[in-house]
Amino acid sequence: MNRSVTAVLAAALLWGCAALTTQPPEVTLAGIDIVEMGLLEQRFAMKLRLQNPNDAGITITGLSFQVEVNGQTFAKGVSGQSVTVPRFGEAVLAVDAVSNLASVLRQISELSKGGREGVDYRIHGRLATGNFGSVPFESKGELRLPRLPGEPRAAPGGT
């Protein structure tokens, strides 16, 4: 009898732990605007899309992040803003990021080579949550570059 009760309690405990398993929110870059272009430092307003794949809301109490463009560090930022991302929902968080002159010059040099309609980016960092501590995040994508009037389109699949 004692073994039966122990087995049932162990099974219930395992089921309860499995039910508490949550996935971290997904973070993607939703927008970027230039705020200030100084000689040594540039400031950007970035929009981060937070998506919650879980059946319960997640409260984000802050974050730190870094954006890389074409494999090179481009900008960094932190935010102490709080936002609750609803269950199976999303929220957009406006954050500030800072870049330095060297980062911007590297990107201008890459873009001046031409032949590309977009640049690869990677954003990664840590989210502070009220639900399950601090969790890392990372996402990658491509930022499409606007074409100038009269500029020909790049040939599909090459230069």
C-alpha positions as CSV (number, residue, x, y, z in Angstrom):
1,M,0.0,0.0,0.0
2,N,2.8,2.4,0.9
3,R,4.5,1.7,-2.4
4,S,1.3,2.4,-4.3
5,V,0.8,5.8,-2.6
6,T,4.5,6.7,-3.2
7,A,4.2,5.7,-6.9
8,V,1.1,7.8,-7.4
9,L,2.6,10.8,-5.6
10,A,5.8,10.5,-7.8
11,A,3.7,10.3,-11.0
12,A,1.7,13.3,-9.9
13,L,4.8,15.3,-9.1
14,L,6.4,14.4,-12.5
15,W,3.2,15.4,-14.3
16,G,3.1,18.7,-12.4
17,C,6.7,19.5,-13.3
18,A,6.0,18.7,-16.9
19,A,3.0,21.0,-16.9
20,L,5.2,23.9,-15.6
21,T,7.7,23.6,-18.5
22,T,7.7,26.9,-20.3
23,Q,9.6,28.1,-23.4
24,P,11.5,31.4,-23.4
25,P,9.9,34.2,-25.4
26,E,11.2,34.8,-28.9
27,V,12.7,38.2,-29.6
28,T,13.1,39.6,-33.1
29,L,14.0,43.0,-34.5
30,A,10.9,44.7,-35.7
31,G,12.3,48.2,-36.6
32,I,15.2,50.5,-36.3
33,D,15.3,54.3,-36.6
34,I,18.2,56.8,-36.3
35,V,17.8,59.1,-33.3
36,E,21.1,60.9,-33.2
37,M,24.3,60.8,-35.3
38,G,27.2,62.2,-33.4
39,L,30.8,62.1,-34.3
40,L,31.8,59.4,-31.9
41,E,28.4,57.9,-30.9
42,Q,25.2,57.1,-32.7
43,R,21.8,56.4,-31.1
44,F,19.1,54.3,-32.5
45,A,15.4,53.6,-31.5
46,M,14.8,49.9,-32.0
47,K,11.6,48.0,-31.8
48,L,11.8,44.5,-30.5
49,R,9.0,42.0,-31.0
50,L,8.5,39.7,-28.1
51,Q,6.4,36.6,-28.8
52,N,5.2,34.3,-26.1
53,P,4.7,30.6,-27.2
54,N,3.3,29.6,-23.7
55,D,-0.1,29.1,-22.2
56,A,0.6,31.7,-19.5
57,G,1.6,35.4,-19.7
58,I,5.2,36.3,-19.2
59,T,6.4,39.5,-17.5
60,I,9.6,40.9,-18.8
61,T,11.2,43.3,-16.3
62,G,14.3,44.3,-18.3
63,L,16.7,43.2,-20.9
64,S,20.2,43.7,-22.3
65,F,21.0,43.1,-26.0
66,Q,23.6,43.4,-28.8
67,V,22.9,43.7,-32.5
68,E,25.4,42.4,-35.1
69,V,25.2,43.3,-38.7
70,N,27.1,41.2,-41.3
71,G,28.8,39.3,-38.4
72,Q,30.2,42.5,-36.8
73,T,29.0,44.2,-33.6
74,F,26.8,47.1,-34.5
75,A,24.9,48.4,-31.5
76,K,24.2,47.5,-27.8
77,G,21.5,48.5,-25.4
78,V,19.7,47.9,-22.1
79,S,16.3,48.6,-20.9
80,G,14.6,48.4,-17.5
81,Q,11.1,48.7,-19.0
82,S,8.5,46.1,-17.9
83,V,6.0,44.6,-20.2
84,T,3.7,41.6,-19.9
85,V,3.4,39.4,-23.0
86,P,0.0,37.7,-23.0
87,R,-0.3,33.9,-23.4
88,F,0.2,32.9,-27.0
89,G,0.6,36.6,-27.8
90,E,3.2,39.3,-28.5
91,A,4.2,42.8,-27.6
92,V,6.5,45.3,-29.2
93,L,9.0,47.0,-26.9
94,A,10.7,50.3,-27.9
95,V,14.3,50.4,-26.7
96,D,17.4,52.6,-27.3
97,A,20.7,51.3,-28.6
98,V,24.1,52.9,-29.0
99,S,26.7,52.4,-31.6
100,N,30.2,53.9,-32.1
101,L,31.8,55.4,-35.1
102,A,34.0,52.4,-35.9
103,S,30.8,50.1,-36.1
104,V,29.1,52.5,-38.4
105,L,32.2,52.9,-40.7
106,R,32.6,49.1,-41.0
107,Q,29.0,48.8,-42.1
108,I,29.3,51.7,-44.6
109,S,32.4,50.0,-46.1
110,E,30.5,46.7,-46.5
111,L,27.5,48.4,-48.0
112,S,29.6,50.4,-50.5
113,K,30.7,47.2,-52.1
114,G,27.1,46.9,-53.4
115,G,25.4,44.0,-55.0
116,R,23.2,43.2,-52.0
117,E,19.6,43.9,-51.4
118,G,19.8,43.2,-47.7
119,V,22.2,42.7,-44.7
120,D,22.3,39.8,-42.3
121,Y,21.6,40.6,-38.6
122,R,21.7,38.8,-35.3
123,I,20.3,40.0,-32.1
124,H,21.1,38.3,-28.8
125,G,21.0,39.1,-25.1
126,R,19.2,38.3,-21.9
127,L,15.6,38.9,-20.7
128,A,14.9,39.4,-17.0
129,T,11.5,37.9,-16.3
130,G,9.3,37.7,-13.3
131,N,8.3,34.2,-14.2
132,F,11.5,32.2,-14.5
133,G,14.6,34.3,-13.8
134,S,16.9,35.5,-16.6
135,V,16.8,33.8,-19.9
136,P,19.1,34.2,-23.0
137,F,17.6,34.9,-26.5
138,E,19.0,35.0,-30.0
139,S,17.5,35.5,-33.4
140,K,18.8,36.0,-36.9
141,G,17.3,37.6,-40.0
142,E,17.9,39.8,-42.9
143,L,17.2,43.6,-43.2
144,R,16.1,44.6,-46.6
145,L,17.8,47.7,-47.9
146,P,15.7,50.4,-49.7
147,R,16.6,50.8,-53.4
148,L,17.4,54.3,-54.6
149,P,15.3,55.6,-57.5
150,G,16.7,54.3,-60.8
151,E,18.9,51.8,-59.1
152,P,18.7,48.4,-61.0
153,R,17.7,45.3,-59.1
154,A,20.4,42.7,-58.4
155,A,20.1,39.6,-60.7
156,P,18.5,36.6,-58.9
157,G,21.0,34.3,-57.4
158,G,24.1,36.4,-57.9
159,T,25.9,39.6,-58.8
